[in-house]
């Protein structure tokens, strides 16, 4: 791969991890700043689901994010990755573990990668 492609891959992987880490902090305002204004789907419903999830869980941890495929574009990039999440349900104290494969379509806006679309299994909720 070219040096440019490797740099873009590292940048995209870093963006995915930053989005997941921000989500895990349960700060809805910080998280929604990483969601593109051009989000594919109902952005308000997505935000509301995140808020409800934050109310239900006590701690969110991502134990793994493994990038498997990156499709670069000019101002967009698609990253397919495996993820594993653990969270504790606030009301019951029960711990839940989930894993899956997700595809994030990221859009570069003002030199920052923002989440434009989530496909496959959502690592969020």
C-alpha positions as CSV (number, residue, x, y, z in Angstrom):
1,X,0.0,0.0,0.0
2,X,1.1,3.5,-0.6
3,X,2.1,5.7,2.3
4,X,-1.0,7.9,1.7
5,X,-3.3,4.9,1.9
6,X,-1.6,3.7,5.1
7,X,-1.9,7.1,6.7
8,X,-5.6,7.2,5.7
9,X,-6.1,3.7,7.2
10,X,-4.5,4.7,10.5
11,X,-6.6,7.9,10.5
12,X,-9.8,5.9,9.9
13,X,-9.0,3.3,12.6
14,X,-8.2,6.1,15.0
15,X,-11.6,7.8,14.2
16,X,-13.5,4.6,14.8
17,X,-11.8,4.1,18.2
18,X,-12.4,7.8,19.1
19,X,-16.1,7.5,18.3
20,X,-16.5,4.3,20.3
21,X,-14.5,5.7,23.2
22,X,-16.6,8.9,23.2
23,X,-19.8,6.8,23.2
24,X,-18.4,4.7,26.2
25,X,-18.0,8.0,28.1
26,X,-21.8,8.4,28.0
27,X,-21.5,12.1,27.1
28,X,-24.3,12.6,24.6
29,X,-23.2,16.1,23.5
30,X,-19.6,15.0,22.8
31,X,-20.8,11.8,21.1
32,X,-23.3,13.7,18.8
33,X,-20.5,16.1,17.8
34,X,-18.9,13.0,16.1
35,X,-22.1,12.2,14.2
36,X,-22.2,13.8,10.7
37,X,-24.9,16.3,9.9
38,X,-25.3,14.1,6.8
39,X,-26.0,11.0,8.9
40,X,-27.8,8.3,6.9
41,X,-30.9,7.6,8.8
42,X,-32.9,9.4,11.4
43,X,-30.3,11.4,13.3
44,X,-32.8,12.4,16.1
45,X,-33.9,8.8,16.6
46,X,-30.2,7.7,16.8
47,X,-29.5,10.4,19.4
48,X,-32.6,9.5,21.4
49,X,-31.6,5.8,21.4
50,X,-28.2,6.7,22.6
51,X,-29.7,8.8,25.4
52,X,-32.0,5.9,26.5
53,X,-29.0,3.5,26.4
54,X,-26.9,5.9,28.6
55,X,-29.8,5.9,31.1
56,X,-29.9,2.1,31.3
57,X,-26.3,1.3,31.6
58,X,-23.7,2.0,34.2
59,X,-20.4,1.3,32.4
60,X,-19.6,0.7,28.7
61,X,-16.3,-0.8,27.7
62,X,-15.0,-1.8,24.3
63,X,-12.6,-4.7,24.8
64,X,-11.6,-5.0,21.2
65,X,-11.8,-3.2,17.9
66,X,-10.2,-4.9,15.0
67,X,-10.2,-3.3,11.6
68,X,-10.6,-5.7,8.7
69,X,-11.3,-3.7,5.6
70,X,-11.0,0.0,4.6
71,X,-12.4,1.4,1.4
72,X,-11.1,4.9,1.0
73,X,-12.8,7.7,-1.0
74,X,-12.1,11.4,-1.3
75,X,-14.0,12.7,1.7
76,X,-15.5,9.5,2.9
77,X,-14.1,6.2,4.0
78,X,-15.7,2.9,4.9
79,X,-14.2,0.9,7.8
80,X,-15.3,-2.7,8.5
81,X,-14.3,-3.9,11.9
82,X,-15.0,-6.5,14.6
83,X,-16.0,-5.2,18.0
84,X,-16.6,-6.5,21.5
85,X,-18.5,-4.5,24.1
86,X,-19.2,-5.1,27.7
87,X,-21.7,-3.1,29.8
88,X,-23.4,-3.3,33.2
89,X,-27.2,-2.7,33.4
90,X,-27.8,0.0,35.9
91,X,-31.1,-1.4,37.4
92,X,-30.0,-5.0,37.8
93,X,-26.2,-4.9,38.0
94,X,-26.1,-7.6,35.3
95,X,-23.2,-7.5,32.9
96,X,-23.9,-8.0,29.2
97,X,-21.4,-8.8,26.6
98,X,-22.0,-8.4,22.9
99,X,-19.8,-8.7,19.8
100,X,-20.2,-8.3,16.1
101,X,-19.0,-6.9,12.8
102,X,-19.9,-3.3,11.9
103,X,-19.3,-1.0,9.0
104,X,-18.9,2.7,9.7
105,X,-19.0,5.1,6.8
106,X,-17.1,8.2,7.9
107,X,-17.2,11.6,6.3
108,X,-14.4,14.1,6.6
109,X,-15.7,17.5,7.8
110,X,-13.3,20.3,8.7
111,X,-10.4,17.9,9.0
112,X,-12.3,15.5,11.3
113,X,-13.8,12.1,10.5
114,X,-17.5,12.0,11.5
115,X,-19.9,9.1,11.6
116,X,-22.1,9.1,8.5
117,X,-23.6,5.6,8.6
118,X,-23.6,2.4,10.6
119,X,-24.2,-0.9,8.9
120,X,-24.0,-4.6,9.9
121,X,-24.3,-5.0,13.7
122,X,-24.3,-1.8,15.7
123,X,-21.6,-1.6,18.4
124,X,-23.7,1.1,20.2
125,X,-27.0,-0.4,21.3
